[in-house]
Amino acid sequence: MLLREMAKEYRSNTALMELRVRQLQNARRKAHTPEIRYRLKQRINCLQGLINESRKTIFALEHYYDRGGDKHENRKAV
């Protein structure tokens, strides 16, 4: 698998996590008890951390060979 293909997969998974965060935020606004709102907030925070790490990984994968020029264009990840 090429690094840019891996980055594409990470982007896809990140988009799914972002969608889930939006769903949880909507559920949190509609929640009736403080305990449920708190638990939803905890889940959102956890997902936000995963999203941030995923974005960092995407950047690293997309820019891994930037300093090496075009000679590394089609290098495989493993």
Backbone as JSON Lines, residues from 0, in Angstrom:
{"i":0,"aa":"M","n":[0.85,-1.17,0.0],"ca":[0.0,0.0,0.0],"c":[0.9,1.24,0.0]}
{"i":1,"aa":"L","n":[0.56,2.19,-0.83],"ca":[1.31,3.43,-0.9],"c":[0.9,4.35,0.25]}
{"i":2,"aa":"L","n":[1.82,5.23,0.63],"ca":[1.52,6.14,1.74],"c":[0.32,7.02,1.44]}
{"i":3,"aa":"R","n":[0.19,7.47,0.2],"ca":[-0.97,8.33,-0.12],"c":[-2.27,7.53,-0.04]}
{"i":4,"aa":"E","n":[-2.21,6.23,-0.31],"ca":[-3.4,5.39,-0.15],"c":[-3.75,5.24,1.33]}
{"i":5,"aa":"M","n":[-2.73,5.1,2.15],"ca":[-2.97,5.03,3.6],"c":[-3.59,6.33,4.09]}
{"i":6,"aa":"A","n":[-3.09,7.47,3.59],"ca":[-3.63,8.77,3.99],"c":[-5.1,8.87,3.59]}
{"i":7,"aa":"K","n":[-5.43,8.35,2.42],"ca":[-6.82,8.38,1.95],"c":[-7.71,7.57,2.9]}
{"i":8,"aa":"E","n":[-7.25,6.41,3.34],"ca":[-8.01,5.6,4.3],"c":[-8.19,6.34,5.62]}
{"i":9,"aa":"Y","n":[-7.12,6.98,6.1],"ca":[-7.22,7.75,7.33],"c":[-8.24,8.87,7.18]}
{"i":10,"aa":"R","n":[-8.23,9.55,6.02],"ca":[-9.2,10.64,5.78],"c":[-10.63,10.11,5.83]}
{"i":11,"aa":"S","n":[-10.85,8.96,5.23],"ca":[-12.18,8.36,5.23],"c":[-12.63,8.05,6.65]}
{"i":12,"aa":"N","n":[-11.76,7.45,7.44],"ca":[-12.1,7.1,8.82],"c":[-12.29,8.34,9.68]}
{"i":13,"aa":"T","n":[-11.49,9.37,9.41],"ca":[-11.63,10.62,10.16],"c":[-12.98,11.26,9.87]}
{"i":14,"aa":"A","n":[-13.41,11.22,8.63],"ca":[-14.72,11.78,8.27],"c":[-15.84,11.05,9.02]}
{"i":15,"aa":"L","n":[-15.71,9.74,9.17],"ca":[-16.72,8.99,9.91],"c":[-16.73,9.38,11.39]}
{"i":16,"aa":"M","n":[-15.55,9.58,11.96],"ca":[-15.48,10.01,13.36],"c":[-16.08,11.4,13.54]}
{"i":17,"aa":"E","n":[-15.82,12.3,12.57],"ca":[-16.39,13.65,12.65],"c":[-17.91,13.6,12.56]}
{"i":18,"aa":"L","n":[-18.43,12.74,11.72],"ca":[-19.88,12.57,11.63],"c":[-20.44,12.09,12.97]}
{"i":19,"aa":"R","n":[-19.76,11.14,13.57],"ca":[-20.22,10.62,14.87],"c":[-20.21,11.7,15.94]}
{"i":20,"aa":"V","n":[-19.2,12.57,15.91],"ca":[-19.14,13.68,16.87],"c":[-20.36,14.58,16.7]}
{"i":21,"aa":"R","n":[-20.7,14.89,15.46],"ca":[-21.88,15.73,15.22],"c":[-23.16,15.06,15.74]}
{"i":22,"aa":"Q","n":[-23.26,13.75,15.55],"ca":[-24.42,13.03,16.05],"c":[-24.48,13.08,17.58]}
{"i":23,"aa":"L","n":[-23.34,12.89,18.21],"ca":[-23.29,12.93,19.67],"c":[-23.59,14.33,20.2]}
{"i":24,"aa":"Q","n":[-23.13,15.36,19.49],"ca":[-23.43,16.73,19.9],"c":[-24.92,17.01,19.83]}
{"i":25,"aa":"N","n":[-25.57,16.52,18.79],"ca":[-27.03,16.67,18.69],"c":[-27.73,15.93,19.83]}
{"i":26,"aa":"A","n":[-27.28,14.73,20.1],"ca":[-27.87,13.95,21.19],"c":[-27.65,14.66,22.53]}
{"i":27,"aa":"R","n":[-26.5,15.26,22.7],"ca":[-26.2,15.97,23.95],"c":[-27.13,17.16,24.14]}
{"i":28,"aa":"R","n":[-27.42,17.88,23.06],"ca":[-28.34,19.03,23.16],"c":[-29.74,18.58,23.56]}
{"i":29,"aa":"K","n":[-30.12,17.38,23.15],"ca":[-31.47,16.88,23.43],"c":[-31.56,16.08,24.73]}
{"i":30,"aa":"A","n":[-30.42,15.8,25.34],"ca":[-30.4,14.98,26.56],"c":[-31.13,15.68,27.69]}
{"i":31,"aa":"H","n":[-31.79,14.88,28.51],"ca":[-32.62,15.44,29.58],"c":[-31.92,15.48,30.93]}
{"i":32,"aa":"T","n":[-30.95,14.63,31.14],"ca":[-30.32,14.58,32.45],"c":[-28.85,15.01,32.36]}
{"i":33,"aa":"P","n":[-28.35,15.61,33.43],"ca":[-26.95,16.02,33.45],"c":[-25.97,14.85,33.27]}
{"i":34,"aa":"E","n":[-26.35,13.69,33.82],"ca":[-25.47,12.53,33.7],"c":[-25.31,12.1,32.24]}
{"i":35,"aa":"I","n":[-26.38,12.08,31.5],"ca":[-26.31,11.7,30.08],"c":[-25.51,12.73,29.3]}
{"i":36,"aa":"R","n":[-25.74,14.02,29.59],"ca":[-24.97,15.07,28.91],"c":[-23.48,14.92,29.2]}
{"i":37,"aa":"Y","n":[-23.15,14.61,30.45],"ca":[-21.76,14.43,30.84],"c":[-21.12,13.25,30.1]}
{"i":38,"aa":"R","n":[-21.82,12.14,30.05],"ca":[-21.29,10.95,29.36],"c":[-21.1,11.2,27.86]}
{"i":39,"aa":"L","n":[-22.05,11.89,27.26],"ca":[-21.92,12.22,25.84],"c":[-20.74,13.15,25.61]}
{"i":40,"aa":"K","n":[-20.55,14.11,26.53],"ca":[-19.41,15.02,26.4],"c":[-18.09,14.24,26.49]}
{"i":41,"aa":"Q","n":[-18.02,13.27,27.38],"ca":[-16.82,12.45,27.52],"c":[-16.54,11.68,26.22]}
{"i":42,"aa":"R","n":[-17.57,11.12,25.62],"ca":[-17.41,10.39,24.36],"c":[-16.95,11.33,23.25]}
{"i":43,"aa":"I","n":[-17.53,12.53,23.21],"ca":[-17.13,13.51,22.2],"c":[-15.66,13.88,22.37]}
{"i":44,"aa":"N","n":[-15.26,14.13,23.6],"ca":[-13.86,14.49,23.87],"c":[-12.9,13.38,23.44]}
{"i":45,"aa":"C","n":[-13.27,12.16,23.7],"ca":[-12.44,11.02,23.3],"c":[-12.3,10.97,21.78]}
{"i":46,"aa":"L","n":[-13.41,11.12,21.09],"ca":[-13.38,11.11,19.63],"c":[-12.58,12.29,19.07]}
{"i":47,"aa":"Q","n":[-12.68,13.45,19.71],"ca":[-11.92,14.61,19.25],"c":[-10.42,14.34,19.33]}
{"i":48,"aa":"G","n":[-10.0,13.66,20.39],"ca":[-8.59,13.28,20.51],"c":[-8.17,12.35,19.39]}
{"i":49,"aa":"L","n":[-9.0,11.38,19.09],"ca":[-8.69,10.45,18.0],"c":[-8.66,11.16,16.65]}
{"i":50,"aa":"I","n":[-9.56,12.1,16.46],"ca":[-9.6,12.87,15.21],"c":[-8.32,13.69,15.06]}
{"i":51,"aa":"N","n":[-7.9,14.33,16.13],"ca":[-6.67,15.13,16.07],"c":[-5.46,14.27,15.73]}
{"i":52,"aa":"E","n":[-5.35,13.12,16.37],"ca":[-4.24,12.21,16.07],"c":[-4.29,11.72,14.63]}
{"i":53,"aa":"S","n":[-5.49,11.46,14.16],"ca":[-5.65,10.99,12.79],"c":[-5.22,12.08,11.8]}
{"i":54,"aa":"R","n":[-5.57,13.32,12.08],"ca":[-5.16,14.42,11.2],"c":[-3.64,14.58,11.16]}
{"i":55,"aa":"K","n":[-3.01,14.41,12.31],"ca":[-1.54,14.48,12.36],"c":[-0.94,13.35,11.51]}
{"i":56,"aa":"T","n":[-1.51,12.17,11.62],"ca":[-1.03,11.03,10.84],"c":[-1.23,11.26,9.35]}
{"i":57,"aa":"I","n":[-2.37,11.8,8.97],"ca":[-2.63,12.1,7.57],"c":[-1.57,13.06,7.04]}
{"i":58,"aa":"F","n":[-1.29,14.11,7.8],"ca":[-0.29,15.08,7.36],"c":[1.07,14.41,7.19]}
{"i":59,"aa":"A","n":[1.45,13.59,8.17],"ca":[2.75,12.91,8.1],"c":[2.82,11.99,6.89]}
{"i":60,"aa":"L","n":[1.75,11.26,6.62],"ca":[1.74,10.35,5.48],"c":[1.81,11.11,4.16]}
{"i":61,"aa":"E","n":[1.07,12.2,4.07],"ca":[1.03,12.96,2.82],"c":[2.33,13.71,2.56]}
{"i":62,"aa":"H","n":[3.07,14.02,3.6],"ca":[4.28,14.83,3.43],"c":[5.56,14.07,3.77]}
{"i":63,"aa":"Y","n":[5.47,12.75,3.87],"ca":[6.62,11.95,4.29],"c":[7.82,12.14,3.36]}
{"i":64,"aa":"Y","n":[7.58,12.21,2.07],"ca":[8.68,12.27,1.11],"c":[8.9,13.68,0.57]}
{"i":65,"aa":"D","n":[8.35,14.69,1.18],"ca":[8.48,16.05,0.66],"c":[9.92,16.48,0.47]}
{"i":66,"aa":"R","n":[10.78,16.18,1.4],"ca":[12.17,16.61,1.29],"c":[12.96,15.79,0.28]}
{"i":67,"aa":"G","n":[12.47,14.6,-0.04],"ca":[13.19,13.71,-0.93],"c":[12.96,13.95,-2.4]}
{"i":68,"aa":"G","n":[12.04,14.81,-2.75],"ca":[11.75,15.06,-4.15],"c":[10.87,13.98,-4.76]}
{"i":69,"aa":"D","n":[10.84,13.92,-6.09],"ca":[9.97,12.99,-6.8],"c":[10.5,11.57,-6.88]}
{"i":70,"aa":"K","n":[11.73,11.34,-6.51],"ca":[12.29,10.0,-6.65],"c":[11.6,8.98,-5.73]}
{"i":71,"aa":"H","n":[10.88,9.47,-4.72],"ca":[10.19,8.58,-3.77],"c":[8.69,8.52,-4.01]}
{"i":72,"aa":"E","n":[8.24,9.04,-5.13],"ca":[6.8,9.19,-5.39],"c":[6.0,7.92,-5.16]}
{"i":73,"aa":"N","n":[6.48,6.78,-5.61],"ca":[5.7,5.54,-5.56],"c":[6.22,4.54,-4.55]}
{"i":74,"aa":"R","n":[6.82,5.01,-3.49],"ca":[7.33,4.1,-2.46],"c":[6.18,3.47,-1.71]}
{"i":75,"aa":"K","n":[6.35,2.21,-1.36],"ca":[5.35,1.49,-0.58],"c":[5.6,1.7,0.91]}
{"i":76,"aa":"A","n":[4.53,1.62,1.69],"ca":[4.64,1.84,3.13],"c":[5.36,0.69,3.8]}
{"i":77,"aa":"V","n":[5.12,-0.52,3.37],"ca":[5.75,-1.68,4.02],"c":[6.28,-2.61,2.95]}
